[in-house]
Amino acid sequence: MTTSSAALPAIELDPVAKARELTEYVRSLAPEIEASRRIPAELVDALARAGLFHLLVPKSLGGGEVHPVTAAQVVEELAFADGSTGWCVMLAHQTSGFAGLIPEEHAREIWGNGGIVAGTARPIGRAVVTDVPARGYMVSGRWPFASGSSHATWFGGECVVYDGDAPRKDATGNDVTRMCLVPREAVTIHDTWHTMGLRGTASHDFSMEPTFVPEGKAFPMIGGVPAHPWRLYRAMPLLFINHGSHSLGIGRAAVAEAKELMRTKIGWGTDKPLREQARMQLVLAEAVALVESARCFLYDSANTLWDAPEEEIEVRTLDRSHVRLANNHAATASLRAVDQLHSALGTTSIFTKSPLDRQFRDIHTAAAHVMVGPVSNEAAGRVELGLEPGFPFF
């Protein structure tokens, strides 16, 4: 991950197939990932060698520049094996979107060398405008939820811009903000990620003392002009569909685990396996329907937006809204499926040795993220009613 762009691994012709090939290896490491609260270095290297961290990086920077549905399906396959691994690749994909929002020379310095970015899109840092040593900002602050902090090579913290001691305001009176990118050596990581689920994501806090960030490595998260022509940067809802696909992966894994348990576990008071019970058959069928129907909605809506004519992709408001709605639905439907299976299998699923226990904890932790929260559904409802969404990335 510190090699030159010429040495970056070639992206697999079929990244989804490569992710599937890694499934058993990832699953074998899941207990270690859970216990150590990080992705082990050998797995990070395997993912990097396969190019799976860089699928949404432009080809001009050595990345895959793949269809966003392909990238989302990679996350789904990895989350099927382990929720934390899928989550870390998901966040690397999303922060790859930054590559299209900054000048190429700076993007090449970060992603052209195989960089992986962790960070937080929350403007709680401070970026003071400066001309010394060059035009840019002196950035300081502390940010939570830096998923992948154990292996990230760059960090991004969103800041309010200050002119001296006064926050800069835009024409509407709101604070002007910038996401600011700094190398790993500029930050201090604080061990704060002690959670119910997704324990292996190392989503710790990070902080930095006043650090110079050149203007070219600072950009607005909302309303900026893409610096790269790839259509993904004009269809930003597609950058976030891997939240939904991550949940689908966990949902599918829970279905697979439940099938195996129902096949082998003998029901109480009988000599027959659980699969012979109508109640179990019903719960399983409903879980499959929840996950598979949500999967179709997510990928169909994403393909519809991606296939829109070039000149229409930024104004297809309803199509963009459907992508966000489908993303949320994939998360909530998968959570419901896992809950039903976890409950139906009773005491079998409450022990930490059970994959269902981890899948239950992981998907509930994932569902707390703002990108699949109710505000997105509210915004989608406003669009359906002909109103403005009032939410970013629509």
Helices and strands as residue ranges (DSSP letters): G 5-7, H 15-21, H 23-36, H 41-49, G 59-61, H 68-81, H 83-96, G 97-100, H 104-111, E 117-130, E 136-146, E 154-163, E 166-167, E 177-183, G 184-186, E 188-190, G 199-201, E 204-214, G 215-217, E 218-219, G 231-234, G 236-240, H 241-264, G 274-276, H 278-306, H 317-344, G 346-349, H 355-366, G 370-372, H 374-384
